[in-house]
Amino acid sequence: TSRNSSTQLWLITHYHEHGSLYDFLQRQTLEPQLALRLAVSAACGLAHLHVEIFGTQGKPAIAHRDLKSR
């Protein structure tokens, strides 16, 4: 979105085909391997959001809420 001459980038997950992570976990029993993959994926996503990008005009500030299944 663009507001007051500044661009805001939003990641929308509310309409994911499997619903929220909470909904998915209510329907699905996770094997340890899949649970580990989900945890690693979430950690990698958070690391990417917070990593500084060098050699550019700067990376937009990232704000996120608590990490939770709902």
Secondary structure, 3 states (H helix, E strand, C coil): CEECCEECCCCCCCCCCCCCHHHHHHHCCCCHHHHHHHHHHHHHHHHHHHCCCCCCCCCCCCCCCCCCCC
